Amino acid sequence: RRLTYSDGLKARINWSPDGISFVFRQLNYPLNALYVYEFDGPRIWQLTDAADSMTDMWETSPIYSPLGDSIAFVEISHGAGSTLTSRLMVIDADGSNRRQFMETSLQVGDTIDWSPDGKQILFPGAENYENCHDLYLFDVDTGEVTPFVIDDAYHFSYPKWSPNGDWISYIRETCNNGIAGWINERVYLSPADPEIETAIRVDIPYSSPLGGFGISPWEALKENGEYIITELGHNLRLRSTPALSGETLAWLKQGEHIIVLDGPEEADEYLWWYVRVVESGKEGWVADNPGWYEFVESPE
């Protein structure tokens, strides 16, 4: 059903942890501000003061803390000439105590995410806002900023923590002379533990610079779990080894049932699962792909 009837462009919606409200950016050109929609009432109220996005600054990417008591967001302001300056800000959930959250020379990209335990904020950053961004971690308690993914050849954006905090997903695209050009955009996963350096490419292109994505709260495949192959999994190869070079043993068919016997293994930028096809009894490794299975029975 429709929730808002006011004028202006709404964007960057983020739900409160208790599910009774969400925060969003509203642009009534050229004025913009952050607003909160509360289902109790319902009512909409203005969280931050309105500002001219063409001459002053704009606010974007609001996100609730895991406790729901504060909201972090990115403030982007106009500097001398055509330069832009961005900061990580925070405000209490009732609209009071607006303040700068992080002291750093880095310019903060406009897509941020709060870790499930509330201890860190993940953000894209660069010395110049308009240049390609790397990914950094901000420690909420100590104020320390540490690199997470650094690579001058790429631009990184839309970082998201998995609900259990073990993984971080993000968009990686080719950096064109220091500028993000939305070239060869791909979704990647990296372990949140900085001691583990393996990044896994999810084999789907990401083609919309204005969009975004999230991670399902459903857990991944589990050993001894039973699943059914979907249309997206039809003709996925069952291989002899967890690698693209592995011999093809069979092709999965839509409607077949599989039981997970082992995995995951990481190779060729994929997660691989060793499965048995219930109907044929064939076993082999299959590369994880988006939407290729549905749950039949998942063990506790």
LODO-214968 format. One line per 5 residues: for each residue y, x, z of C-alpha. Coordinates in pm, whole numbers. Layout:
Y X Z  ...
END
This chain:
0 0 0  359 105 -42  515 265 267  871 362 167  1137 168 -22
1440 396 10  1594 582 -281  1529 948 -341  1244 1179 -428  978 1219 -159
769 1537 -149  573 1781 67  412 1523 298  228 1646 609  41 1429 860
76 1464 1235  -246 1569 1412  -277 1230 1584  -239 1046 1253  41 815 1368
319 972 1160  392 1208 874  686 1430 787  825 1472 437  1115 1606 235
1351 1354 76  1599 1445 -197  1885 1209 -275  2041 1439 -530  2213 1660 -435
2158 1584 -65  1826 1657 99  1673 1644 448  1342 1611 630  1228 1268 746
949 1129 964  756 810 890  604 647 1199  339 377 1165  434 224 1500
702 -20 1388  693 112 1124  1011 315 1104  1158 613 918  1401 847 1086
1587 1159 977  1455 1480 1134  1716 1728 1004  2078 1703 896  2142 1639 527
2266 1932 318  2376 1984 -41  2080 2144 -219  2302 2273 -503  2566 2455 -299
2437 2489 58  2063 2486 126  1748 2276 118  1447 2235 345  1089 2203 231
721 2236 326  735 2077 673  411 2110 869  315 1990 1215  179 2232 1471
-183 2157 1569  -57 2008 1897  197 1793 1712  484 1899 1936  680 2095 1675
731 2114 1299  769 2435 1100  946 2433 764  1114 2659 511  1493 2670 478
1624 2802 145  1997 2872 120  2233 2987 -153  2373 3338 -116  2623 3543 -313
2605 3478 -684  2276 3313 -770  2067 3476 -496  1852 3268 -263  1764 3340 98
1471 3173 271  1368 3156 636  1083 3017 841  1229 2759 1078  1088 2535 1351
1212 2219 1520  1073 2009 1803  893 1698 1679  1166 1477 1828  1431 1647 1612
1578 1874 1881  1593 2251 1924  1610 2359 1561  1579 2738 1541  1471 3031 1328
1102 3091 1390  1051 3438 1246  1266 3750 1223  1176 3942 906  1337 4089 596
1084 3902 383  1191 3597 187  953 3313 274  788 3118 -7  806 2740 6
436 2677 83  320 2752 438  28 2654 660  -37 2657 1035  -371 2790 1161
-597 2530 1330  -565 2711 1665  -186 2714 1639  -161 3091 1680  -56 3192 1328
140 3072 1028  35 3180 682  312 3220 426  392 3375 87  664 3636 108
861 3890 -95  1167 4110 -55  1337 3898 -322  1275 3523 -316  1254 3494 -694
997 3774 -731  620 3747 -704  492 3677 -353  215 3829 -144  56 3654 156
141 3732 518  42 3616 866  301 3540 1135  183 3558 1497  353 3271 1679
323 3435 2023  423 3795 1944  642 3744 1637  444 4009 1452  413 3980 1073
107 4137 909  -1 4148 543  -296 3930 444  -322 3967 64  -109 4230 -113
-134 4295 -487  164 4372 -712  -23 4242 -1016  -35 3883 -886  172 3605 -736
15 3415 -444  106 3063 -330  -21 2742 -163  -219 2910 118  -436 2672 322
-662 2727 621  -1003 2560 629  -1035 2308 915  -1257 2546 1114  -1019 2839 1060
-1282 3064 899  -1145 3059 544  -811 3069 368  -763 2933 17  -471 3011 -211
-350 3014 -570  -349 3348 -750  -169 3389 -1082  -73 3683 -1298  266 3835 -1214
480 3873 -1527  729 4160 -1483  771 4075 -1117  818 3702 -1181  563 3425 -1128
492 3273 -1466  204 3032 -1390  -29 3250 -1598  -407 3253 -1537  -378 3042 -1224
-697 3030 -1017  -800 2910 -674  -935 3182 -444  -1098 3186 -102  -1073 3472 146
-1226 3504 493  -956 3454 756  -1091 3760 939  -880 4053 809  -1177 4288 859
-1359 4108 576  -1195 4190 244  -1408 3989 -1  -1219 3724 -198  -1414 3456 -383
-1284 3287 -694  -1340 2914 -721  -1417 2860 -1087  -1150 2603 -1167  -809 2663 -1323
-498 2552 -1140  -241 2440 -1394  37 2255 -1211  315 2458 -1048  443 2141 -882
113 2038 -727  -95 2145 -435  -444 2124 -296  -632 2100 32  -969 2188 176
-1217 1911 248  -1308 1860 615  -1672 1835 504  -1867 2146 585  -2032 2350 310
-2398 2333 222  -2633 2397 512  -2976 2552 526  -3247 2279 521  -2990 2022 410
-3086 1779 131  -2836 1700 -145  -2824 1515 -476  -2686 1669 -796  -2376 1496 -935
-2242 1474 -1289  -2037 1789 -1218  -2357 1973 -1126  -2549 1865 -1436  -2673 2171 -1629
-2580 2425 -1362  -2823 2714 -1396  -3093 2795 -1146  -3115 3175 -1153  -3364 3437 -1037
-3101 3635 -845  -2759 3548 -693  -2564 3687 -989  -2439 3572 -1329  -2677 3827 -1481
-2978 3663 -1315  -3248 3515 -1537  -3211 3141 -1599  -3513 2963 -1447  -3402 2604 -1505
-3101 2376 -1547  -3012 2130 -1273  -2997 1765 -1378  -2779 1485 -1248  -2968 1277 -992
-3211 1551 -891  -3251 1628 -522  -3230 1980 -382  -3307 2135 -45  -3109 2442 60
-3341 2725 163  -3101 3016 203  -2742 3131 154  -2469 3173 97  -2462 3509 -77
-2141 3645 -233  -2155 3791 -584  -1949 3780 -904  -1672 3597 -713  -1901 3303 -631
-2094 3174 -332  -2465 3146 -418  -2726 2917 -260  -3104 2945 -282  -3241 2594 -337
-3561 2406 -419  -3552 2116 -665  -3752 1838 -498  -3868 1674 -822  -3999 1989 -993
-4057 2224 -702  -3863 2499 -881  -3663 2740 -669  -3370 2967 -749  -3009 3064 -690
-2720 2840 -795  -2348 2924 -796  -2128 2698 -586  -1898 2486 -803  -1652 2207 -715
-1811 1866 -667  -2160 1960 -786  -2349 1787 -503  -2335 1490 -269  -2484 1463 78
-2822 1301 127  -2907 1454 460  -2725 1742 626  -2881 1899 937  -2682 1918 1259
END
